Amino acid sequence: MGELEKRVLAAGRDRRAMDALLRDYLPFLKKQAALGGPGLDYDDRLSLSMLAFADAARRYDGSRGAFLPFAGVCIRNRLLDESRRELRRTEKIMPLNGEQAVSDPCDHALERQALAEEIGELDKALALCGVTFGELPGVCPSQQRARTLCLQLAACVAADGKLRGDFRRTGRLPQGELARRFQISVKTVEKHRKYIAALAVLLTGDFPGIRAFLPKGEAEQT
């Protein structure tokens, strides 16, 4: 583990260590703020970058690899989320003037870049579970009832601190425990293992762009 990663872990437990970390990495944060965030002014982007950096430091556990790439993705996702909210707010106001809101090509480029980065991070997380991004359409159950059950199982993993920690460390689902809690057979959990694991990864990671493509009911629960 590198020196930065050690500082990050300490910052997650100590406010003064966090303040020092933010101060030392202010040039990195300014660079992130300068990269994008359509609809937001620079000061807002910098404030959001600092908040996302601090949140990433608190959630970092060493299993996500180097900290700065992880923090960069978290910051870009936060800026993209806030930009979308601001653009939606602007779109609601614009029609009052009788004008049609125009989409900026830069917005789409930023979204595509952020989504590509999310997919890359998701692919890495899925690999730990023995799943590939390309498999997901094929492992999704065809019946709504089965999909709902899978989401409930994944949510159980995400909500339980021990189960979540074990899953993120090993990539393995606690199939026996899930079967016991939901009073179903282990065979049922195994049948949908890859889909449940993929949902658990989405629930426990920073993938807002990908979650936007989930069916409405599943996206709302993630």
Secondary structure, DSSP 8 states (H G I E B T S, - for coil): --HHHHHHHHHTT-HHHHHHHHHHTHHHHHHHHHH--TTS-HHHHHHHHHHHHHHHHHH--STTSSHHHHHHHHHHHHHHHHHHHHHHHHHHHGGGGT------HHHHHHHHHHHHHHHHHHHHHHHTTT--GGGHHHHS-SSHHHHHHHHHHHHHHHHSHHHHHHHHHH----HHHHHHHHT--HHHHHHTHHHHHHHHHHHHS--HHHHTTS-HHHHHH-
